[in-house]
Amino acid sequence: MTIKLYCFGESGNAYKAALPLELSGLDWEPVKVDFFNGETRTPEYRASVNEMGEAPVMVDGDIRLTQSGVIQSYVTEKCGKFGGTTPEEAREVMRWVFWDNHKLSSQAGMTRFLANFLSEAKRPAEVIAFMQGRLKAAYQVLDAHLAGREWVVGDGPTNADFSCCGYLFYPEPFGFTRADWPEIDRWLSNIEALDGWKHPYDLMPGSPADRV
């Protein structure tokens, strides 16, 4: 049975679920969520797809999961990849997934939205600058951790990598420039070199170009 992932290309959180699905070898397909026209806020979406009014949502037969980290864990259960090779690595993978959700992706997602997807008149410059300062601190942590490492945890790609990279391939400016962070830049190149890797706008339906 084909796994369905409710997602949209502009969402880094959806990318964090779509990328391991694509690299896992599992049979899956994206289902476009029309976020920018308000689909996730409709009663129908909350009733039939996700009561939290969010994407991504993964459906595999009778199993319906939300939150990218939970979906990543399910993909690992299905394919046996990306979860770490020892109990110690598995815990470390989860530690970085939680760190990303709290310190990196949550702030990158909001900052990118405020700086790019609101009309210019509504963009809160002080809030964006404040968030970019917090993001810089997160980049410093990740860049330092990656020194001397090919991957966030262990000797191969894991959900820690797929979580932390969620927003870092997007071209819209939000306070991240790869060249400023050489260890992160090298690590992102490792991810890009994985067999089957795709940019979020190539992997999932929807991009800003659709709304021009």
KOLTORGU-914180 format. One record per residue: residue in three letters; x, y, z of N, C-alpha, C, CB in turn. Coordinates in steps of 0.1 Angstrom, whole numbers, plus 2048, in hexadecimal, padded with zeros to 3 digits. Glycine has a CB too. Layout:
# KOLTORGU-914180
ALAXYZXYZXYZXYZ ...
***
This chain:
# KOLTORGU-914180
MET8087F480080080080080980C8007F680080C THR8058167F880D8227F780B82B80380A82A7E9 ILE81683080981583981481284780E82283A81C LYS80984E81480585C80F80B86681A7F685E80E LEU81187181481687B81D80F88881982587D81C TYR80788D82280189B82080B8A58227F489D829 CYS80E8AD81881A8B68198198C180F8278AE817 PHE8228CB8108238D58058328D980581A8E1808 GLY8368DD7F98448DF7F784B8EA7FF8478E37E9 GLU8438F48038498FF80B84C8FB81A84090B80B SER8478F081E8488EC82C8548E482F83C8E4830 GLY85D8EA8378698E383C8658D78458728EC843 ASN85B8D984D8578CE8558528C284D84C8D285F ALA84B8C58428468BA8398528B483283D8BF82E TYR85C8BC82F8688B68298708AD8328728C2825 LYS86F8AF83F8768A684886F8998488758AC856 ALA86389884485C88B84385E88583584D88C846 ALA85D88E82B85E88981D86B88481985A894813 LEU87688A81E88388681A88787881F88E890820 PRO88587482B88886682F87E85C82888686483E LEU87286082586985781D86F85580F85B85D81C GLU87485F80987A85E7FC8868557FC87D86C7F6 LEU88E85780689B85080789A84180C8A585780F SER88E83E81288C83281988A82680F880832822 GLY88582980388181E7FA87381A7FB88A8127FC LEU86C82080585D81C8078558237FC859821815 ASP84A81D7F98408227EF83882D7F58378177E9 TRP8398397F08328447F682F84F7EB83A84B801 GLU8258577EE8218627E581D86E7ED81685D7DB PRO82087A7E881C8867EF80D88A7EB8258927EB VAL80688F7F57F98957F37FA8A47F67EE88E7FC LYS7F78AC7EC7F98BA7EE7EF8C07F87F98C27E1 VAL7F58C88027ED8CF80B7ED8DE8077F28CE81A ASP7E28E48047E18F27FF7E28FB80B7D48F47F7 PHE7ED8FC8117EF90381E7EC91281C7FD902823 PHE7F19188117F092680F7E292B80B7FA92B804 ASN7DA9228087CB9268067C39218127C69207F9 GLY7CA91D81D7C391B82A7BE90D82C7B892482A GLU7C29038247BC8F68257BE8F08337C38EC81C THR7C98F283A7CB8EC8477C38F28527DA8ED84B ARG7BD8FE84F7B49058597A69018577B6914858 THR7A28F984D7948F684B78F8EB8557928F283D PRO7838EB85877D8E086177F8D385A76E8E3863 GLU77E8D284D77F8C684578D8C084777C8C8836 TYR7978C88467A58C38487A78BE8567AF8CE844 ARG7A28C58607A48C186E79C8B58717A08CD877 ALA7918B386A7898A786D78E89B86677B8AA869 SER79389C85A7968918527A588E850790892845 VAL7AE8988537BC8968517C489885E7C18A0846 ASN7C38A38647CB8A68707C48AF8797D98AB86D GLU7C08AB8857B98B388F7C18BF8937B48AB89B MET7CE8BE8927D78C98967D88D488B7E58C4899 GLY7D28D287F7D38DB8757E18DE86F7CD8E8879 GLU7E98D386E7F68D586A7FA8CB85F8008D3875 ALA8058CD85880B8C384F81A8C285480A8C7840 PRO8208B785281C8AB84A8138A28528288A4846 VAL80C89984A80488E8508078828477F5891850 MET80B87784D80E86B84680286184881B86584A VAL7FE85B83D7F485083E7F98448387E6855838 ASP7F983983F7FD82C83A7F382283E80C828840 GLY7E981F8357DE8178397D681D8447E380983D ASP7D481684F7CD81B85A7D58248647C780F862 ILE7E28258617EB82D86A7EB83B8647F982786A ARG7E984486D7E985386A7F28598747DB859869 LEU7FD86087080686687980987587581485F879 THR80B87D88080E88B87E81B88E885803894882 GLN82189988382E89E88883989688182E89B898 SER84289E87C84D89987385588F87A8558A486E GLY85989188786188888E85B87A89086588D89C VAL84E87A89284686D894846866887838870899 ILE84486D87C84486786F85286286B840871864 GLN85C86986F86A86486D86C85787487486E871 SER86785688086984A88886183E88286484C897 TYR85584187C84E83687685583186984083C872 VAL85B83B86286283785686E82E85A86884384E THR87483186587F82986A87A81B86E88682F876 GLU86F81A87486980D87786680586B85C80F87F LYS86280B86085E80485486A7FF84C85580D84B CYS87480884B87F80584288C80184988281183A GLY88D8038568997FF85E8A580985C89D7F285A LYS8A28158578AD81E8548AA82B85C8AE821845 PHE8B583385E8B58418638B28428718AA84885B GLY8B28388798AF8398878BB8378908A582F88B GLY8C783688B8D38328938D58238938D28388A1 THR8E281F8958E58118958E680B8A28F280F88D THR8E68128AD8E680D8BB8DC8158C38F580F8C1 PRO8D98108CF8D08178D88D58258DB8CD8108E4 GLU8E28268DD8E88338E08E683D8D48F78328E3 GLU8E98388C88E78418BC8D88448BB8EC83A8B0 ALA8CF83B8BD8C183E8BC8BD8498C58B88318BF ARG8C28498D28BF8548DB8C58618D68C48508E9 GLU8D18608D18D786C8CC8D08728C08E686A8C8 VAL8CA8698B78C286E8AC8B68758B18BE8628A3 MET8AF8708BB8A48768C18A78838C789D86D8CA ARG8B38848CE8B78908D48B889C8CA8C488E8DC TRP8BE8988BF8C08A38B48B28A68AD8CA89E8AA VAL8AA89C8AC89C89F8A68958A98B08948928A4 PHE8958A68BD88F8AF8C68958BD8C688F8A98D4 TRP8A28BD8C68A98CA8C58A58D28B98B98C88C6 ASP8A58CB8AE8A18D28A18938D88A28A28C9895 ASN88A8D08A787C8D48A887B8E08B18738C98AD HIS8838E18BB8818EC8C588A8F88C18858E78D2 LYS8968F68BC8A09018BB8A29058AD8AD8FC8C1 LEU8A08FC8A38A390089589790188C8AD8F5890 SER8918F68898868F687F87A8FF8838818E887D SER8768FE89086B90789486E9158928689048A3 GLN87A91A89487D92889388092B88488992B89B ALA88792287D88992486F87C925867892919869 GLY87391C86A86691C86385F92986585E910867 MET85E92E87185693A87485E94686D85593C883 THR86B94786F87295286987195285A88195186D ARG87294785487194684586394B841874938840 PHE85994684884B94A84584A95984684194384D LEU84E95F85184C96D854854976849851971862 ALA85F97184586897983D86597782E87697583F ASN85D96D82A85B96B81C84C96981886295E818 PHE84496482183796081C82C969821834952821 LEU82F97382A82697E82D82898982382898383B SER81E99282182099D81982B9A68208139A5816 GLU8329AE81883D9B681D8389BF8288449BE812 ALA82C9C48278279CE8318259C783E81A9D482C LYS8239BA83E8209B384B82C9AC8518159A9848 ARG8379AD84B8439A68508499AD85C84E9A5845 PRO8499A786884D9AD87485D9AD8758479A7880 ALA8639B88718729B88708799B587D8769C686B GLU8739BA88887A9B88958799A98998749C18A0 VAL86D9A389786C99589A87598D89185D991898 ILE87699088587E98887C88D98988087D98D86D ALA89199588489F9978888A298F8958A29A688A PHE89899089E89A9888AB89B9798A888E98B8B4 MET89297489F89296689C89F962895886962894 GLN8A496B88C8B19688868BC96788F8B497287B GLY8BC96F89A8C696D8A48C69608AB8C59798AF ARG8BA95B8AE8B894E8B58BC9438AB8AA94C8B9 LEU8B994589E8BE93B8948CD93A8938B793E887 LYS8D39468948E29468938E893D89E8E7954894 ALA8E293E8AA8E79368B58E59278B28E093A8C2 ALA8DA9248AC8D89168A88E291189D8C99138A3 TYR8E491A8948EE9168898FC91488F8EF92187E GLN8FF91C89990C91A8A090D90D8A690E9258AA VAL9039088AD9038FB8B49048F08A98F68F98BC LEU8FD8F189F8FD8E689490A8E688D8F28E888A ASP90F8F288A91C8F38829288ED88B91F90187F ALA9288F08989328EB8A09318DC8A29328F28AE HIS9258D78A39238C98A59288C18999148C58A8 LEU9268C788D92A8C08819398C087D9228C6875 ALA9408C888494F8C88829558BA8849568D288B GLY95B8B487A9618A787B95789C8799678A6888 ARG94A89F87694089587493A89686693589687F GLU93688B86092F88B85392088C85593387E84B TRP91C88786190D88786490B88B872907878861 VAL8FF88F8758FC8948838FE88988D8ED899883 VAL8FA87D88A8FC87189390186588B8EE86E89A GLY90C85F89091185388A91785487C905849888 ASP91884987591F84986991784A85C92783C868 GLY90A84D85D90184E8528F68578558FC84084D PRO8EE85984B8E286284C8D885D8568DC86683F THR8D286585E8C88618678BD86C8678CD85F876 ASN8B386986F8A88738718AD88087789D86D879 ALA8B887F87E8BE88C8838C28958788CA88888C ASP8C888F86E8CC8978628BF89C85B8D488F858 PHE8B58948598AA8978518A18A28588A188B84E SER8A28A286689B8AC86D8A28B986D8998A787C CYS8AF8B98708B78C58718B88CC8638C48C3876 CYS8B78C58588B98CB84B8AC8D18468BF8C2841 GLY8A18CF84D8938D18478918DE84088A8D0852 TYR8978E98468958F68408A18FC83989190084B LEU8AC8F58398B98FB8358BC8FA8268C48F483C PHE8B38F381F8B58F28108AC8FD8098B18E480B TYR8A490481089B90D80A8A291A80588F911813 PRO89E91F7F98A592B7F48A09387FA8A392B7E5 GLU89593880089094580489894A810881944809 PRO89B9578108A495C81B89D95D8288A996A817 PHE8A395783389D9598408A895984B89494D843 GLY8B595B8468C095D8508C99518508BA95F85D PHE8C99498458D393E8448D993E8378CB930846 THR8E793F8378EF93F82B8F993482D8F694D828 ARG8F892A82490191E8269109218278FF91481A ALA91492B81F92292E81E92793382C925939814 ASP91E93883492293E84192593384C918947847 TRP92192684892291B85292890F84B914918857 PRO93690F84A93C9058429398F684694B907843 GLU9388F48529358E68569278E28529378E4865 ILE91D8EB8549108E885090F8E78419068F4854 ASP9168EF83A9178EF82B91C8E18269208FA825 ARG9278DD82C92C8D08289228C482B9398CD830 TRP91C8C58379128BB83A9068BB83190D8BD849 LEU9018C782D8F68C88248FA8C28168F28D6822 SER9078C381290B8BD80690B8AE80791A8C2803 ASN90E8A981390D89A8158FF895813912896823 ILE8F589D8188E78998168E389A8088DE8A281F GLU8E78A58018E48A67F38EA89B7EA8EA8B37EE ALA8F58957EF8FB88A7E88F587C7EA90A8897EB LEU8EB87B7F38E586F7F58DD86A7E98DB86F801 ASP8DD85E7E68D68587DA8C785A7DC8DA8497D8 GLY8C18627D48B38647D58AF8727DB8AC85A7DD TRP8B98797E08B68867E68AF88F7DC8C388D7EB LYS8A58977E189F8A17D989D8AE7E189189C7D3 HIS89D8B97DA89A8C67E188B8C67E589D8D27D7 PRO8888CD7EF87A8CD7F38708D17E98788D57FF TYR8738DA7E086A8DE7D58698D47CA86E8EC7D0 ASP8738CB7CA8728C07C086B8B37C68808BC7BB LEU86C8B27D38678A67DA8588A77DD86F8A47E6 MET8538B37E08458B57E483E8BF7DB8458B97F3 PRO8318BE7D982A8C77D18288D57D881C8C27CE GLY82A8DF7D08288ED7D58358F47D78218EC7E2 SER8359017D28419097D483C9187D384C9067CA PRO8449227D78409307D583D9337C684A9397DB ALA84492D7BD8429307AF83392D7AB84B9277A7 ASP82D9247B281F9217AE81592D7B181A9157B6 ARG81A9367BA8119417BE81594E7B88119427CD VAL81F94E7AF82395B7A981995F79F8319597A2 
***
